[in-house]
Amino acid sequence: MYVAVKGGEAAIEAAHAWLAHERRGDPALPELTPEQIAGQLSLAVDRVMSEGSCHDRELAALAIRQARGDLIEAAFLLRAYRNTLPRFLAAEPLDTGAMRIRRRISATYKDLPGGQVLGPTFDYTHRLIDTAPRPAPAPPEREADGAAVPRVSAILAQEGLMAGEAPDPGGPVPDLTREPLPFPAPRALRLQALARGDEGFLLGLGYSTQRGYGNAHPFVGEIRVGDCAVAVTPPELGFEIEIGDVLVTECQMVNQFAGSATTPPQFTRGYGLAMGQAERKAMAMSLVDRALMARDLGEEVTAPAQDQEFVLLHSDNVEATGFVEHLKLPHHVDFQSELEKLRSIRARWEAERAAGDPARREAAE
Amino acid sequence: MATLARAEGETLAALLAAAPALPAWTRLRGPEAGLVMLRGRAGGDGAAFNLGEATVARCAVTMAGRIGHAWRLGRDLRAAELSAALDAALQDETLRPALEAAVIAPLAEAQRAARARTARRAAATEVRFFTLAAMR
């Protein structure tokens, strides 16, 4: 129960003035520009775009600054901004096979067409804090052969050992921002929910499947990071045009499947796709995507990561924040009623104890 | 249109300033900002799903009876309008060669060079495996 309460305006104003002051930091130092955040904290920007479910580097950088670096608050700001804009149309699905590769690795094949390309990675760094960072010279270059970089999943599919993806059924693509999530949720909605899900939540769930809660034995078939063209078909033109590029990270996680009466033993794959360079997110997403296939594959659903309602209803950090943080809003009246109820229960308990509880005496006899 | 969509707003304005002046145009729609829903495919090649939205700017103009359109990621409304005007002007065979040379060609070349540089940087990080010969 909520009751309107007046008062507190002056306190709120003062609190916000202090917040603005704290956000700004030492006024003797220059203020961070959105360009600096987009350029130097680019992975924070990627995460905010992903979880804010809106690709716009400049807006994400502004949101990070306004949120004092609180990335969930920043994602919230981006979602709120997104709600002020009309949706013109849906783009054509990204062709990640034609991605302009910055990074591409496979843990299942050492030598493969297109090679193992490390790209700008934290892997193999020493994780020692550099207290005096040196200037970063231009990275080395080597002549690129321009050869095609085929998907690893296609290599296994040639042998018939990889389950193929169900072909596109055509028709409207379900959208959880426009309609409630049904259960069991179709794969398209599961992937949409995971794509905007909290990286930490998905990471924990993905980790749980590796530790025995869901019986997964995953291999990274392929991770690729790079730019994909975004194409739309505006009705006024009637043909497809490219409107820019987005950097995305894709992960194909290969898993064994024992087979069933109708399906031969084969590999299956979990899929992860995230805006920006977001390897941990894409890997965690692919683990959870595979775990959520349990029901479709006729596997026993025993672990949290395999439970669609558990995963999909709790993965959105903006929603989760709303419900957890609403607890700090005034619940004065609610609490008064709880308090009165507890006082009366306690009084009865004290009285019965003093009199010697007849029910308990009977039970003892 | 793809080249214009990928051009930085400031670069585009600077190239246009140095190019033959565009004829006057009238706005038909926008410039306005909105969203497009980005999509992926399950497994990379399966059924489409919604990945999340992206901001987009679009504009339509009319110039001497020709209609120009522009769509570009981001919210640069000025760049969207200039691109739509250019799209209209480029349909005029008398204007096209000079504008192609002054605006489109340099943009396309810069974009090609940037792609090639990224590809060369990636190639430099490609692992070259070698096998240690066994001692006998």
Interface residues (C-beta under 8 A of the other chain):
Chain A: M49 S50 S53 C54 H55 D56 E58 L59 R82 L85 P86 R87 F88 L89 A90 A91 E92 P93 L94 T96 G97 R100 I101 R102 R103 K110 D111 G115 Q116 V117 L118 G119 P120 P139 P140 E141 R142 E143 A144 D145 G146 R151 S153 E165 A166 P167 D168 P169 V173 P174 D175 L176 T177 R187 A188 L189 L191 Q192 A195 R196 D227 A229 V230 V232 P234 E236 L237 I241 E242 I243 G244 D245 V246 V248 E250 Q252 R269 Y271 L273 M275
Chain B: M1 A2 A5 R6 A33 G34 L35 V36 M37 L38 R39 G40 R41 A42 G43 G44 D45 G46 A47 A48 F49 N50 L51 G52 E53 A54 T55 V56 R58 A60 H69 W71 R72 L73 G74 R75 R115 A116 R117 T118 A119 R120 R121 A122 A123 A124 T125 E126 V127 F129
